[in-house]
Every structure is written in structure tokens, then in C-alpha cells.
Amino acid sequence: MSTEPACQTSSCSVPQTRREFLATNAFGIGSFALATLLSQQGLLAETSSKPGENLPQDLKARQPHHNARANAMISLFMHGGPSHVDLLDPKPELSRLSGTEYGGDVHFSFVNRASKKLFGTPYTFAQHGDCGTAVSELLPNIAGIVDDIAVLRSMHTGHNGHEVSIRYFHGGIAGVTGRPTLGSWITYALGNESQNLPAYMVLADPGGHPVDGTWNWSSGFMPPTYQGTVLRPQEPRIFNLDPPQRMKGALQQQNLAFLDQLNRRHSRLHPGEAELEARIASYELAAAMQIAAKEALDISQEPEYIHKMYGLDRDETRSYGERCLIARRLVERGVRFVQLFLGGQPWDNHQSLRKGLPDICRRTDQPAAALVKDLKQRGLLDTTIVHWGGEIGRLPVCEGELNEAAGRDHNGQGFSIWVAGGGFKPGIAFGETDEVGHRAAVNVITPNDFQATILNQLGLDHTKLVYHSSGRAQRLTDGRPARVVQEILA
């Protein structure tokens, strides 16, 4: 639009609807604000899903199926497969047998570097906290919160590949794209507690998108209302929150006056759409969201001790620490689901595990632990689920020669994650892998089991949470029979 005052003659080319005007005019709403404003009120375009069979296409807060222990979730997803036998699952027998041939069957992803020599961890485990959970020396800060977390040592996807297991964890069926992710299902089922911020937010990494890209936060066959809103890793984290300099002042007021004219014209032409008109016309709500987003992302408001707690005073932890802190600020302002990703797959330690694994631990250990401690001290941990973990683990045998450059290949047969808050039992280690950490052996948990348990804590029955698409009722846990893992719930 021109920087001249709005033209009133019939020869001017002007938007024909207020929706078009809001989408194209840059007086500070921007696409972020407009999309959220419209989606909160269910005004985005309908999809091909059968009408009347699904929940309303909006982000209004909805009642869960049963009493909920949690109302929000933060997922710290660790792409690449953290090595459980070096971090969270001590295996003395693996250390004792290190250098000997493994007698079990192994599926290798990289056959040209395959070896069956057992590779005992180079790192020391010790028991921590009142619970006595053993954690590696590489995670000293997570070791400090073991009394608040549940370590799950028997995760199992049955697949060794990254993408196939990522899609299993996020979308419920191994290897299948085009399905809504966990955050989308939660947003669809429960709506949003904040009327000024998106319900589902993704905090991207300066190193770029994670493996499998935007599929990690896709809404799949659901409307885009329920997909993740990506925040940039550095300022400006959201474009167009401030009006351009040329649009400020009197010109902005002229634009708002013109919008009011469009409002009145639309009301005359469509008298039966009063609610629709009121919602689209609500620039004040968009402006409030504009302010709320800027305030939520402004970590300069936090005291110095919080900055230090998250590691913002150190180069190696600053980036991840900032995002963990923003995640806390978002959930305390009513955002339903927040995901943090790392660029690429930094836990994929095929080679030089002795260098790569300590490096990524140093980046993430302190901020992840700080998030749990900070939520707890603010009284938010009881109602917020925190998840830490990747899509797979690593094999107990070495990849390549058993020397300083040795690494570990993929292992989806058994690995570890941890969860905290939201009614999960704190201070426990649940499940077991076999004696060398290769396969989940006791109390096996699949991604579908994990999803069913997360939904349960949010007040949702995974068998009743349905979205009708492609002619059938679809569920998040369609991949395999799923159970709520009651043993890990308080």
C-alpha cells in the first residue's frame, strides 16, 4: 500500500475485504499476529475433513476427557540419538567385556564401519540424589535434579533409522509423513490457555532445522491452525511485530480508520455474520498479542541469577539456555506446547564419541536442568511436563576401530529418555535394557505408550482422541497397541 493517505476514489486499487487488508497491510499486525488471531477464533479456511465429526476448528480452551495432572508440556528433543550407555543407563557388564566380541545379533546402519567389539563407556557413573539414580559424569547438572525426574531406560522403537523413529515419536506411526505431531494433537484436543500467544511454539536452533525439517512440527492432515509456530533463534524472533517506521503515527491512524470503514461496509453486506465480523475486526486483540509476544520473548527482564542458572553467561550454553528460559516464560503465560530442537542431529556420534558426546552435553546439560529447577521454584513443575530425549540410542559395540576415534551406530532396540513434572513419579529409574544395553528387556515402552501416557496426564484418553480424515477415525497412537504406563505416574 502507498505511504500516501488512503484514497477515497473509485479509481484506487484497494483491498476488497478486511481479511485481505489485514494480510497485506504492514501496520504492525504481520502474518504471525493475523494467523494467530484468526486461528484462535476458528476463522481460517476449512480443510477437506468431514464437517461435524471433528472438534471445532479453533483454539478456544476445551475441557479434557478426565481430570488432568498437567496443562502444558515442554519437549527438549535431542535429535541424533543420545548414547544411553554413556549417559543414563550404566552397564558394568559392558565395561567388563569391553573389547570382546558381542555374541548377539546386531542390525548395523553403516555396515562398512560395523564391528561387534563391545565398547565400554569411557565415562564414570555415580549415584545421585536421595533416590540414588546413577548418571554419567557428562551430565553433572541433570545428575543434580534426579530426585525430580523419571529416567525411562526401556524405550524401544524397533527401528534404527533417524527419520523412521522421529516420525514414530512425533506422529505415532513409524516412518509415515503427513501425520499431525504430538503438539498438534494436544493443541487440537485442548485449545489454548493464552489468547495472546500461539498454542504450539517451536524454538529453532541457530544451526538450522533438525533432521526431518518441518515434519517435526507439522499438523499433517489437520488444519494448519494446529501446527507449530516457529520462533527464530535470534532477534527478531518474530518478524513484523513492530510497524515499519514509515507506517507509524498519523499514517497508521489513517489505516486504522480505513479498516473501520471496511468493517462497516462488510457489516452492511453480510448482516448475518456478526460474530465473524467482530472477530476479524478485533485489531485490539491482535495488538494485545503483539505486545504479549514481545514481552514473553524479552529475557532481559529476568534477574541475573536466572541468566546464570541457565548458562547465559557462558558461550557454550548461551544459545540453548536462552531458548530453555523462553520456554519457561511461554508456558507460564499459557502456551500449551513448546518444543526445542537442535540443528541437524548433534547426538549422532558415529565417530569420535569421546569428543562429540561431551561437546553436546556441555551445550545442553545445564540449561535443561535449569528449566526443571526454575519451573519447580515457580510452582509450575506440578502442571508442566518436561521431556528430554531423542528418537533412538546407540549400540553397545563400537563403530570403526576401538580406539580414540571410535563411535557408536544407531540403536532403536533400547535406549533412555527422562521426564519430569506433570504428575510423573519423581526420583525413579524405570525399565531395563539387557546386560550390555542393546535391547529393552524389562517394562518395554514404545513411542505409542509414551504418547498415551503424556495424553493421559493432560486429561486425554488416547483411544477417544480422534480426528476424522481420509474417510476414517485417526488417532495419534495408531502405530501399535498402546498403554498408559501407570507405573511411572505419581
N, C-alpha and C positions, 0 to 999 in steps of 0.2 A: 504494500500500500504506500502511496505517496506520503511524503512528510508534510504536504500541504493540508490545511483543514479539510474535513470530509466534504466532498462535493454533493450538492443537493439537486443537481440537474439530472434529467433522464438520460443524458448522453454519457454520464460517468459509468465506468465499469465497476460495480460494487458487488460484494457477496450477496447471494440471494437468500441465505439463511444464516441464523446466528451460529449454528454449528460450523458452517464454512468460515464465518468471520472469526470465531474463536480459534479455529485450527490454523488459519493463515496469518492472523494479525499478531504482531510481536510486542504487545504492551505488557509483557511480564508473566502471562499465564504459561505459555510454552506448551509443547506437546505433553510433557510429563504431567503438568497440572491438569490439563484438559482431559487426558486419558483417565487419570485417577478420578476426577470429578464425575465424568460420565459413567465409569465402571462402578463407582460406589452406588450410583442410582440405577444401574442396570440399563443404561441408555446406549450402549454400544450395539453394533449390528448383530442380529441374531445369527446363529450358525445353523447347520443342517440337522442338528439333533432334534428329535421329535419334541414338539412343544407339549407341555403339560406333564411330562414324565420326569423331568429333572427339577432340581431346586431352582428358585428364581435366579435369573442371571443378574445378580447384583452383589454388592459386598456389604450388605447390611448384616449386622451381627445376628447369628442364629443360635438357637438352643441345641446343645449336643443331645445324643441319644440317652445318655445317663450322666450321673454326677461326674464331673471332671476333676482330676487332680492337678492338671496343668492347663494353662490357656495360651501358651506361646512356646516356640521351640527355636533354638539356635543350633544349626548344624555346622560343625567345623570339619568339612570334608577334606580328607587327606589323599588326593589323587596319586596313584602310583603304587600303593600297597606298602604301608609301613611294616617293617620286619618285626613281627610279634616275638620271635625267639631272641631278638636283641633288645626288646623294649618292655614288653608287658607279660611275657609268658616264659618264665625261667625253666630251663631244661638241663638239669645236672647230667642226665644220661647222654645228652647230645654233646656236652663238653667232654665227658669221659671218653666217648667214642670218636671224638674229632680226629679226622684223618683216615678213618677206616671206611670200608665200603658199606653203603647202605643196602640192606637186603630187600627192602620193599620196592614196589612198583612206583615209578615216578613219571609224571607227564611233564615234559620239558616244552617250554615255548620257544627256546633257542637251542635247537639240537646241536648246532655246530660248536657251541660252547658248553655242552652238557657234561656233567660229571656226577658220579654217585658217591663222591667222597663227602662224608659228613663234615660240617663246618660249625664247630662250637663257637659260641659268641665270644668276641674279644672283650666284652664289657661285663662289668660286675653288677650283679643283682643284690639288693638288700631289702629287708622288710622295713616297712614304714608305717607310721600312724598307730593308733590303738588297735586297728584291725589287723595289722601285720601283713598287708598285701605287699608282695615283692615287686619292685620296679627297678628298671635299669638305671645305672648312673647317668645315662644320656638324658634322662627326664627328671632332673632334680626338683623342678617346680611342681610337676604333676605328682611326683612322689610326696610332696608336701600337702596334697589335697586328697590322698587316698581314702581318708575317712568320709569324704563327701561324694565319692564316685563308686559306680559299679563297673568293675572290669569284666567284660564278657569274653572268655577265652575259647569259645567253641563256635565261632562264626563259620559259616560254610555256604559258598555259592555253588560249588561243584564245577566251576568254570575258572580257568586260569587267565583268560584274556581280560584286558582292561575294560574295553567298551561293553563287552557282554555282561560283565559283572556290575559296571557302573549303571547300566540300564536296569539291571535286576534291582539294585538298591534304590534307584530313583523312581523307576516306573513300574516295578512289580513283576515284570516278565523278562527273563534273561535275554539280552541281545536285541530286543524289539524296540525300534524307534517309534516316534509318533504317539507315545502314551503320556498322559499327564504325570508329572513328578509328584513326590510326596507333598511338597509345598503347595502344589496346585490342588490336590485332593483336600488338604486341610483348609485352604482358603475357600474352596467351593463349599465345604461342609459347614464351616463356622463363620465365614464372612470376616469382617474386620472390626476390631475394637476401637480403632482410630478413624475418625472422619477426616483427618487432615494429612494422612500418610498412606502410602500403599500398604496392602496387607502382607505382601510377599516381596521381600527385598533381597537382592543378591549383591554382595560386596566383592567386586572384582579385584584381581591382583595386578600390580604394575607390570608383571611379566607376561601378561596376556591371559587369554581364556584357558581354562583347564582342558584336558583331553576330553573329547566328545562335545566340546563347544557349547552352543546354546541348548542342546538337548538336555543339559544338566538342569535347566530351569524351565523347560517347555511346558505349556499347558496341553500339548498333544491334541486330542480330539475334543477337548473342552474349549470354550471361548477364550480368546486372549485376555479377557478380564482376569483370569486366574494364573497367568504366567508370572514369573519373577520380574520385578523391575530392577534393572542393573544400575548400580551406582558406580561411577568411575572411581579408580583407585586414588586419584589425586584431584585437587581443586582445578576447575569447578567440577564437583562430583555430579552435579545435575546441571545440564545446560538450560539457559533461558529462564532461570528463576528471577533474574533482575531484568527490568525493561532496558533496552538499549538507550544510550544517552540521548539520542535524537528523539526518543518517544516519551521522555519524561516531561512532567509539568503540564502546561496547558494542552499540548497535543494529546497527551494521554487522556485528559479530561474530555477532549473532543471525541476521542474514540469511544470512551465510555458512554457519552451522550448518544453517539451514533448507534451503539449497541442497544441502548434503551429504546431508540426508535425502531430497531429491528424487533425488539421484544414486543412492542405494542402492535406492530404490523402483523407479526406472527400470531398473536393472540386473537386479532380480528379474523384472520384467515382460518385459524384452527381453534375454535372456541371449545371443542371437546377434549383438548389436550392440556388442561390447566396444570396438572401435576408435572407433566413433561416440560411445559413451558417454564414453570417456576424453577425446576431443577437446572435446566440449561442456562437460564438467566442468572443463576446464582453466582455472579462473579465474586461476591464477597466470600463465598466458601472456597473458591479457588485461590483467592488472595490469602485466606487464612492458612490453607495448605502450603502455599508458597512460603509463608513466614515460618510455619511449623517445620518444614523440611530444612530450611536454613538453620533454624535453631537446633534441631536434632543432630545435625552433622557438625555443629560447631564445638569441637572438643577443646577449644581454648577456654571454655567456661569451666572445665574440670580443674580441681586443685592439683598442685604439683605432686602430691603424694600419689594421686591416682595415675598421673603420667608415668611416674617411676614404677608403680606397681605393674603397669602394662608394658614397660620397657621402652617407652617413648624417648627416653634419654640415651638410648643406645642404638647405633646404626643398624645392627643385625636384627633387632626386634621391633624397630620403629614402625615399619610398614604394617606388619601383621598385628602389632599391638594397637595401632590406630583403628584398624578395622574391628578388632575384638571390642574395643571401647565403644565404637559407634554401634555395634550390635547390641550392647547393653543399653545404650541410650535409646535405640529404636524400640526394643521390647518394653522398656519402662514407659514409653509413650504410646503403647497399644498396638504396635506392629505384631502380626500373628506369627510370621515365619521368616527367619533370617538365615541365609546361607553364606558362608565364607569359603572361597575357593583359592587355590594356589595356581599360578600359571603353569601349564604343562602338566608334568607328573613328577615332582621332585623327590618322591619317595621310591621311585623306580630304580633301585640300586643294583643294577645288573653287574656293574663293575665298581671297583674302588669303594666298597661299602665302608671301609674304615675312614674314608674322608667324607663321602656323600651323606651318610647317615648322621654323623654328628653335626654337619652343617645345617641340615634341615631341622634337626631337633633344636639347635640354638635359635633358629628363626621363630619357632612356634611354641616351644615349651612354656616359656614364661608368660606370653600373652594368653595362652589357653587356660593355664592355671589361674591367672589373674581374673579372667572372666568369671570363673566359678566362685572365686573368693569375693569378688565385687558384688555379684548377684546375691550371694549369701548375706553379706553385710548390709545390703539394702532390703532384705526381706523378700527378694524376688526369686530366689532359687526354688522355693517350695512350689511355685507355679510356672516355672520355666524349665523346660527340658534342654539340657546341653548334650550334644552328641559329638564325639571325636572318633574318627576312624576313616579308613579307606575302603576300597572295593574288594581288595584281596590282601594276602600277606606274602611272605617269601618262603622259599623252600629251605629245609634244614641242610641240604647239600650245597656245595659251592658251585658257582658258575665260573668256568675257567679253571686255572690252576689255583691250588690252595696256597696262596701267598698274599703279600700285602695288597695286591690289586684284585683280590677275589671279590665277587659279588654274589647275589642270590637271584635266582629266577622266580617267576610268578608262582603263587600258591593260593588257589581258591578253595582248597580242601579243608583248611583250618587256619584261623587267624583271630586276632583280638581287636576289639574296639572298647570304648568306655562311654558311659552315660552318667549324667548327674541331674539331680533335681526332679521336679515334676512327679514326685511320688515313687521314683525308683529307689530301691533299697540302697542306702549308702554303706560304704565300707565293706563291700563284698567282692570276691572274685568267683565268678560263676562259670561252670563248664570247664572241660579239659580237652586238650589235644593229646595225641599219643605221646610216648616217652621221648620222642625226638622232635615233636612239634609239627609233624607233617599233616595229620588228619584230625579233624574234630572227632572225639571219641565218646565224650560224656556230655549229655544235655545239649545236643546239637541245635544251633539257632540258624535258620535261614533268613535272608533278607525279608521274605514274606512274614515270618514270625516276628521279626523286629518291627516291621511296619504295623502289623496287627497290634503289637504291644504299645507302640507310640500312639496310635489312634485311640486305643483304649484309655490311655492316660489323659487324652484330650477329650474324653467323654464320647468317643465314637466306636460303634460296633463295625468292624471291618466287613462283616457279612451283609450289613444293612446299608453301608455307604456305597451307593450305586449311581452310575451315570449311564444313561441310555444313549448309545451311539452305534452306528453300523448295524442297526436292527436288533441289538441285544443289550442286556444289562451288563455293564462292565464294572469291575471292582479293582482297586489297587492291588489286592492280594490274589489276583487271578493266576499267578505263575505256578504255585504249588499249594497244596493244603497248608493252611496257616493256623497257628495257635497263639494266643496271648500267653507270654512266658510269665506266669504268675509268680514263679519262684524269685524273680528279681524285683518284685514290686513290694513296697512297704505296706 
